[in-house]
Amino acid sequence: MPQVTIPGSSVEPGRAPLHVNVRERGRGPAVLLLHGGWGHEAYPFDAAVEALAPRHRVLVPDRIGYGASDPLAELPRHFHEAMADETVALLDALGIERAALWGHSDGAVVAAWAAIRHPGRVTALVLEGLHFFRAKRASLEFFRTGVEAPERYGAGTVSALERDHGARWREVVARGARAWLEIIAEGERAGGDLYDGRLAEVSAPTLVLHGRRDPRSEPGELEAALRALRRAELALVDAGHSPHTSAAAGAESVARAAEFLARAPATAAGAARAR
């Protein structure tokens, strides 16, 4: 199922229809794997798909603006919320009533917003490399590099980005970096978190999968997110920002997420409609 048509996305209002590239494996209760801000290939979910496919219908979409999905000129101000709505529109197009969501980095923020805005559609959450604060001061240089000289991220990263986005890779990175610099500036002016104080509204069972050495985490950020989440388990592993692709902790991270999702509730409707 390489392309799925959705009626539109609030990421880019007024443009319809839109086409979402979706990778699919397995049968059973649905699980969507939501990539981070660089797209799928930078931190691929291949090992997660292999672990989940024996008992789940696993879907790995490219959000609008990424990979083989329709392109996007710029990210709107509240792009995480818009992408959460887009994710639910994709579920509708696939005929899936409810699904578990495993999101990484920006994808974790998208997954959390989906659970806040559409609680009846989300059975469980894996929030990996979760962002919480707006004022992520320690990441300013990282995002400035994304705007000014993304080649500095290294040859391996550039190669993955080129495979995913082709000649558009620099703009994909710069677009996300510009959006994050605006978020950080807003956070420095007004404080607050990425969920407008609403993360406590998440009712789905949640696993927070986090690296002890995550360079994108601010001091106290993980602890603040855990205080806000009411039904969260913590899996803290020896990794950086992407536990599921970590050389040291990738296998452990995937196994812990797969075990959590195996015991998370799945509705009869979601399972019956899975292909």
C-alpha positions, 0 to 999 in steps of 0.5 A, a space after each residue: 500500500 504505497 499511497 493512501 489518499 486523505 481529503 486534506 490536512 490542516 498542515 496545509 489547509 485548502 489543498 486537497 486531496 493529499 497523498 500519504 506514503 505508507 509502509 505496511 506489514 503484518 495483521 492484527 491490532 493496528 500500530 502506527 509508527 510516527 517518524 521524527 522531524 527528519 523523516 523515516 530514513 534518519 532513524 528507521 523503524 525496521 527493527 520495530 516493524 520486524 518485532 511487531 508484525 507477527 501480532 500487529 498490523 504495522 503502518 509506517 507513514 511519511 507525514 505530508 512534507 516527508 519522503 514519498 508523501 506530497 511535498 509541503 512548503 512550510 510548517 504551520 505554527 501549531 504543526 504538531 497538532 495539525 499532524 495529529 489531526 492528519 494522523 487521524 485522517 489517515 486512520 479514517 482513510 485506512 478504515 481503522 477505528 482505533 490504533 496504538 501510536 509509537 512516535 519518535 521525537 517530533 512524532 512522539 509530540 504528534 502521537 501525544 497530541 493525537 491522544 489529547 485531541 482524539 482520545 477515542 482513537 488511540 489505544 496506547 502510546 509509546 513516546 520515544 525521545 519525547 519533547 516537553 518544554 518549549 524553551 529548549 535552550 540547549 538545542 538552539 545551536 542544533 536547530 541553527 545548524 539545520 537552517 544554516 549548514 545541515 551538512 554539518 550533521 555528518 555524511 551518514 545523516 546526509 545520506 539517509 536524508 537524501 535517500 528519504 527526500 532526494 534533492 529536497 532534503 536540505 529544505 525538509 531539515 531547514 523547515 523543521 529547524 525554523 519551526 523549532 527556533 520559533 517554538 524555542 523563542 516563544 518558550 523563552 518569552 512566555 514559558 510553557 510546554 508543547 501541549 498547552 498544559 494538556 498532557 495530563 489529558 492523555 488517558 491511553 496507557 503510555 510508555 515513555 521510552 527515553 535515552 539517558 544521554 538524550 542531547 535534545 532533553 533539557 534538565 528536568 524536562 523528562 521529569 516534568 513530562 512524567 509528572 504530567 502523564 497520568 498513566 505512564 511507564 518509564 523505560 530509561 535506556 543507555 541511548 541518546 535521542 533515538 533509543 530504537 536505533 541505538 547500537 547499545 540499546 536498540 534491541 532492548 528498546 524495541 523489545 520493551 516497546 513491543 512487550 508494552 504494546 502486546 499487553 496494551 488493550 486493543 478494541 474489537 473494532 480495531 482488530 476486526 477492521 485490520 487487514 
